[in-house]
Amino acid sequence: MDRETLGIVAFPVLFIMLALRVPIGLAMLVVGSAGTAMIAGWSPIFSQVKTSAWHLFSNYSLSVIPLFLLMGNFASRTGMSEALFKFASSCLGHRRGGVAMAAIGACAGFGAVCGSSLATAATMGKVALPELRRLGYSGSLSTGALAAGGTLGILIPPSVILIIYSILTEQNIAKMFLAALVPGLLAAGGYILAIAIFVRLYPSSGRARERVSMLGRLGYFKDIWHVVLIFTFMLSGIYLGWFTPTEGAAVGAAGTGLIAVFKPDFGFRALMEVIESTAITSAMIFLVLLGAEFFNAFIALTQLPILLANFVVDGNFTPLVVVAAILVLYLFLGCLMDSMAMILLTIPVFFPLIMTLDFGMSPEETAIWFGILTLIVVEVGLITPPVGLNVFIINKMAVDVRISDTFRGVLPFLISDIIRVAVLFSFPAITLFLIRLFP
């Protein structure tokens, strides 16, 4: 079997292993090692085992991941998600569908601190779902809004997936955060608009609650002002160059840690649980990255990216058609696998191809624009059937709602996502606006 065919066969083998519930990191490590051994023998594998782990894990940029995870875990344990939801609900709850809109706003705020879509969906589901059901919101709108709102954690900075993309493609993390800000806000605004249209078409699906006075809103804001201040200072410091993303993550983790320490119900056991959760999640991500290192080396040996680039050149495909085809493929893959697996498996193949095409932008702008589009489509995969991890997480919490109703509830948000992808695909300047404003 020639090396190109071996590279193509490796992907279905990997998908079969994932379907058999083999951990993604281990699957990539096994397939990558076996493939490399079949092409070049076992000597390169022994060399990788000796050097790859050290070179990968000693990378300074990787330290940002456990720091942001630590910040998110502190925020989860200090009741910040509940405080954000109560404040947003006090501002929007008096409108028809307002509590669902507040859940979207709270997901955006918590996702900005947490950086994980699944964690955002799970945490906000515990907080907002009982209130939505108590107020008589339909099961489809309640679960659909929370499943879609959870996806904001992958895009609104800081985001773990965004950091991993930056490391894989050697892009500036701060610039990736800056570029993701406008698309993330557009996502939140699009979801709120989708709810507003939905409740007008189906008035009984989301009732309004009593208006909260301005004094009452200020009372709720008192519970979140310190977190808003820490988050604003952290991101402003990163964007303005006061400190690196890793230093900013340390500032955020220290700030949320101080808030946690002064909470009366946050004791030593809670601190150990936060540290343990951060360590376990970090170890899982690092193992996946190590597996990706072996798999990427194998893909480079097969020369599959070069073969794909030559195919595109020989076929005279326009650059935008190539990107559109890749995004459609991501939508399909999102129905079958999780976001991190998609990024780690496909970026080593697609990114070199994208960088050979001329979009009328600098290489850095092309990498950033493609990365944001990729993350948005990966985000859509979290709420598309038949997998839709966010949908299953939320539906499991709502025992009285059928899974078909939850998938029906995410349809308005999927339409919003598709429109947003089309707009950002057609007008790259929207994504690159802040990058060009603050070079």
C-alpha positions in Angstrom: 0.0 0.0 0.0 1.5 3.4 -1.0 1.7 6.2 1.5 -1.1 8.3 0.1 -3.5 5.4 0.2 -2.3 4.6 3.7 -3.1 8.2 4.8 -6.6 8.1 3.3 -7.4 4.7 4.9 -6.2 6.0 8.3 -9.2 8.2 8.7 -12.0 5.6 8.5 -9.9 3.4 10.8 -9.7 6.2 13.3 -13.5 6.8 13.0 -14.1 3.2 13.7 -12.0 3.3 16.8 -13.8 6.4 18.0 -17.2 4.7 17.4 -15.9 1.8 19.6 -15.4 4.4 22.3 -11.6 4.4 22.2 -10.4 7.7 23.7 -9.5 10.2 20.9 -6.0 10.8 22.2 -5.2 7.0 22.4 -6.8 6.4 19.0 -4.7 9.1 17.3 -1.6 7.8 19.0 -2.1 4.2 17.9 -3.1 5.1 14.3 -0.3 7.6 14.0 2.4 5.3 15.4 1.2 2.3 13.3 1.1 4.4 10.1 4.5 5.9 10.6 6.0 2.5 11.4 4.5 1.1 8.1 6.1 4.0 6.1 9.4 4.6 7.8 9.9 1.8 10.4 9.9 1.9 14.2 13.0 4.1 14.6 11.1 7.4 14.1 8.5 6.3 16.7 11.1 5.6 19.3 12.6 9.1 18.5 9.2 10.7 18.9 8.5 8.9 22.2 11.8 10.3 23.5 11.4 13.9 22.3 7.8 14.8 21.4 6.2 14.8 24.8 9.0 17.0 26.2 8.8 19.5 23.3 5.1 19.6 23.3 4.4 19.9 27.1 7.3 22.4 27.7 5.6 24.8 25.2 4.9 27.9 27.2 1.7 28.6 25.3 0.1 25.4 26.6 0.2 26.7 30.1 -2.7 28.9 29.3 -5.1 25.9 29.1 -4.9 24.8 32.7 -5.0 28.4 33.9 -8.3 29.1 32.0 -9.7 25.8 33.2 -8.8 26.7 36.7 -10.6 30.1 36.3 -13.7 28.4 34.9 -13.8 25.8 37.8 -13.5 28.6 40.4 -16.3 30.4 38.6 -18.5 27.3 38.6 -18.0 26.7 42.3 -18.7 30.2 43.4 -22.3 30.3 42.0 -21.4 32.8 39.2 -23.6 31.1 36.7 -26.6 31.6 38.9 -25.8 35.2 39.6 -25.3 35.9 35.9 -28.7 34.3 35.1 -30.5 36.2 37.8 -29.1 39.6 36.7 -29.9 38.9 33.0 -33.3 37.7 33.9 -34.0 40.8 35.9 -33.2 42.9 32.8 -35.0 40.8 30.2 -37.5 38.6 32.0 -40.4 41.1 31.6 -40.3 40.6 27.8 -42.1 37.7 26.0 -39.4 35.0 25.9 -37.2 37.2 28.0 -36.1 34.5 30.5 -34.9 32.4 27.6 -33.1 35.4 26.2 -31.6 35.9 29.7 -30.3 32.3 29.6 -28.5 33.1 26.3 -27.0 36.2 27.9 -25.9 34.3 31.0 -24.4 31.5 28.8 -22.4 34.1 26.9 -21.1 35.7 30.1 -20.3 32.3 31.8 -18.8 30.9 28.5 -16.5 33.9 28.5 -15.1 32.9 31.8 -15.4 29.1 31.5 -14.2 28.7 27.9 -15.9 25.3 27.4 -19.2 24.7 25.6 -20.1 21.5 27.4 -19.4 22.9 30.8 -21.4 26.1 29.9 -24.4 24.0 28.8 -24.2 21.7 31.8 -23.8 24.5 34.4 -26.4 26.9 32.9 -28.8 24.0 32.4 -28.8 23.3 36.2 -29.4 27.0 36.9 -31.8 28.1 34.2 -33.8 25.1 33.2 -35.9 24.8 36.5 -36.8 28.5 36.3 -37.8 28.3 32.6 -40.0 25.3 33.3 -41.5 26.9 36.4 -42.5 29.9 34.3 -44.3 27.7 31.8 -41.8 27.9 28.9 -42.3 25.1 26.4 -39.9 22.1 26.7 -38.6 22.6 23.2 -37.8 26.3 23.7 -36.3 25.8 27.2 -33.9 23.0 26.2 -33.2 24.3 22.7 -32.2 27.7 24.0 -29.9 26.3 26.6 -28.3 23.8 24.2 -27.6 26.5 21.7 -26.5 29.0 24.4 -23.9 26.5 25.6 -22.2 26.6 22.2 -21.2 30.2 23.0 -18.4 28.9 25.3 -16.4 27.7 22.3 -16.3 31.0 20.5 -16.5 33.9 23.0 -12.9 34.3 24.3 -11.3 32.8 26.2 -12.0 29.4 24.5 -10.0 26.2 25.0 -10.7 25.1 21.4 -9.6 28.6 20.1 -6.3 28.2 22.0 -5.7 24.7 20.6 -6.4 26.0 17.0 -3.9 28.8 17.6 -1.2 26.4 18.9 -1.8 23.9 16.0 -1.5 26.7 13.4 1.1 28.8 15.2 -1.2 31.9 15.4 -1.2 34.7 17.9 -3.7 33.7 20.7 -4.5 37.3 21.6 -5.3 38.1 17.9 -7.5 35.0 17.7 -9.4 36.1 20.9 -9.9 39.6 19.4 -11.1 38.2 16.1 -13.6 35.9 17.9 -15.2 38.7 19.8 -17.5 40.2 17.1 -18.6 36.7 15.8 -19.3 35.7 19.3 -21.4 38.7 20.0 -23.2 38.2 16.7 -24.0 34.6 17.8 -25.5 35.8 21.1 -27.5 38.5 19.3 -28.7 36.0 16.6 -29.9 33.6 19.3 -31.8 36.3 21.1 -33.4 37.4 17.8 -34.3 33.7 17.1 -36.1 33.5 20.5 -38.0 36.8 19.8 -39.2 35.5 16.4 -40.1 32.0 17.9 -42.2 33.4 20.7 -44.1 35.6 18.3 -44.9 32.6 16.1 -45.8 30.5 19.2 -46.9 32.9 21.9 -47.6 30.2 24.5 -44.1 28.9 24.4 -42.5 31.7 26.5 -44.4 33.9 28.9 -43.3 37.2 30.3 -42.6 37.6 34.0 -43.1 40.7 36.2 -40.8 43.6 35.6 -37.9 44.0 38.1 -37.3 47.5 39.3 -34.0 49.3 38.7 -33.1 49.0 42.3 -33.7 45.3 42.2 -31.5 45.0 39.1 -28.7 46.8 40.9 -29.1 44.3 43.7 -28.5 41.5 41.4 -25.6 43.3 39.7 -23.8 43.5 43.1 -23.3 39.8 42.9 -21.5 39.8 39.6 -19.6 43.2 39.4 -16.3 41.7 40.6 -16.4 39.0 38.0 -17.2 41.5 35.3 -14.3 43.6 36.5 -11.9 40.7 36.5 -12.9 39.5 33.0 -12.8 43.0 31.6 -9.4 43.7 33.1 -8.1 40.3 31.9 -9.2 40.7 28.3 -8.3 44.4 28.1 -4.8 43.6 29.4 -4.4 40.9 26.7 -5.7 43.1 23.9 -3.8 46.2 24.9 -0.5 44.3 25.4 -0.2 44.7 29.1 0.4 41.0 29.5 0.4 37.8 27.4 -2.6 35.5 27.2 -0.9 33.2 29.7 -0.3 36.0 32.1 -3.9 37.1 31.5 -5.2 33.6 32.3 -3.1 33.7 35.5 -4.7 37.1 36.4 -8.2 35.6 35.8 -7.5 32.5 37.7 -6.1 34.5 40.7 -9.1 36.9 40.6 -11.8 34.2 40.6 -9.8 32.3 43.1 -9.8 35.2 45.5 -13.6 35.6 45.0 -14.0 31.9 45.8 -11.8 32.1 49.0 -14.1 34.8 50.4 -17.2 32.8 49.8 -18.4 31.3 53.1 -19.4 27.9 51.6 -16.0 27.5 49.8 -13.8 25.4 52.0 -10.7 23.3 51.7 -12.6 20.4 50.2 -14.0 22.6 47.5 -10.5 23.9 46.7 -9.2 20.4 46.3 -12.1 19.5 44.1 -11.4 22.5 41.9 -7.7 21.6 41.6 -8.5 17.9 41.0 -11.0 18.8 38.2 -8.6 21.2 36.6 -5.8 18.6 36.7 -7.9 15.8 35.2 -9.3 18.0 32.4 -5.8 19.4 31.6 -4.3 15.9 31.5 -7.1 14.7 29.2 -6.5 17.6 26.8 -2.7 17.2 26.9 -3.0 13.4 26.1 -5.2 14.3 23.1 -2.6 16.8 22.0 0.2 14.2 22.3 -1.9 11.8 20.2 -2.4 14.5 17.7 1.4 15.1 17.5 2.0 11.5 16.5 -1.0 11.5 14.1 0.1 14.8 12.5 3.6 13.5 11.9 2.1 10.5 10.2 -0.1 12.6 8.0 2.9 14.7 7.0 4.8 11.5 6.0 1.9 10.5 3.8 2.1 13.8 1.9 -1.7 13.9 2.0 -1.9 17.7 2.4 0.3 18.1 -0.7 -1.8 15.7 -2.6 -5.0 17.6 -1.6 -3.4 20.9 -2.6 -2.4 19.5 -6.0 -5.9 18.2 -6.6 -7.3 21.7 -5.9 -4.8 23.4 -8.2 -5.3 20.9 -11.0 -9.1 21.2 -10.6 -9.0 25.0 -10.9 -11.3 25.4 -7.9 -11.7 28.9 -6.7 -10.5 29.6 -3.1 -14.0 30.4 -1.8 -15.4 27.1 -3.3 -12.7 25.2 -1.4 -13.5 26.9 1.9 -17.2 26.3 1.4 -16.6 22.6 0.7 -14.5 22.3 3.9 -17.3 24.0 5.9 -19.9 21.7 4.6 -17.7 18.7 5.5 -17.4 20.1 9.0 -21.2 20.3 9.3 -21.3 16.6 8.4 -18.5 15.7 10.8 -20.2 17.7 13.5 -23.1 15.2 13.4 -20.8 12.4 14.2 -17.9 13.6 16.5 -17.0 16.2 19.1 -15.4 19.5 18.4 -11.9 18.8 19.7 -11.6 15.6 17.7 -12.7 17.5 14.5 -10.1 20.3 15.0 -7.2 17.9 15.8 -8.0 15.5 12.9 -8.7 18.0 10.1 -6.6 21.1 10.7 -3.3 19.4 9.9 -4.8 18.4 6.5 -6.9 21.5 5.6 -4.8 24.3 7.0 -1.8 23.8 4.7 -4.2 23.8 1.8 -5.9 27.0 2.8 -2.6 28.8 3.2 -1.7 28.0 -0.4 -4.8 29.8 -1.7 -5.1 33.5 -2.4 -8.1 35.2 -0.7 -6.7 38.8 -1.1 -5.6 38.8 2.5 -2.3 38.4 4.3 -1.4 34.9 5.5 -2.1 35.8 9.1 -5.6 37.3 8.2 -6.4 34.2 6.1 -5.4 31.9 9.0 -7.5 33.9 11.5 -10.6 34.2 9.2 -10.5 30.4 8.4 -10.0 29.6 12.1 -13.1 31.6 13.2 -15.2 30.1 10.5 -14.0 26.6 11.4 -14.8 27.2 15.1 -18.3 28.5 14.3 -19.1 25.4 12.2 -17.7 23.1 14.9 -19.9 25.0 17.3 -22.9 24.2 15.1 -22.0 20.5 15.3 -22.7 20.6 19.1 -26.4 21.0 18.4 -26.9 19.1 15.2 -28.4 15.5 15.1 -27.7 12.7 15.6 -24.9 13.4 18.1 -25.4 17.0 19.2 -23.6 16.7 22.6 -25.1 19.9 24.0 -28.6 18.6 23.1 -28.1 15.4 25.0 -26.6 17.1 28.0 -29.6 19.5 28.3 -32.2 16.9 27.5 -30.9 14.5 30.2 -31.6 17.3 32.7 -35.1 17.8 31.4 -36.6 14.4 32.2 -40.1 15.5 31.0 -38.9 16.7 27.5 -38.5 14.2 24.6 -35.2 14.3 22.7 -37.2 15.0 19.5 -38.7 18.1 21.1 -35.2 19.3 22.1 -33.9 18.9 18.5 -37.0 20.7 17.3 -36.2 23.5 19.7 -32.7 24.0 18.4 -33.9 24.5 14.8 -34.3 28.3 15.0 -30.8 28.5 16.4 -29.4 26.3 13.7 -31.0 28.7 11.1 -29.4 31.6 12.9 -26.0 29.9 12.8 -26.2 29.1 9.1 -27.1 32.7 8.3 -24.2 33.9 10.5 -21.7 31.5 8.8 -22.9 32.8 5.4 -22.4 36.4 6.4 -18.9 35.9 7.9 -18.0 33.7 4.9 -19.1 36.4 2.4 -17.6 39.4 4.3 -14.3 38.5 6.0 -13.9 42.1 7.1 -16.5 41.6 9.8 -14.2 39.0 11.5 -11.0 40.9 10.8 -12.4 44.3 11.8 -10.9 44.5 15.3 -7.6 42.9 14.1 -7.2 45.7 11.6 -8.4 48.3 14.1 -5.9 47.2 16.8 -2.9 45.8 14.8 
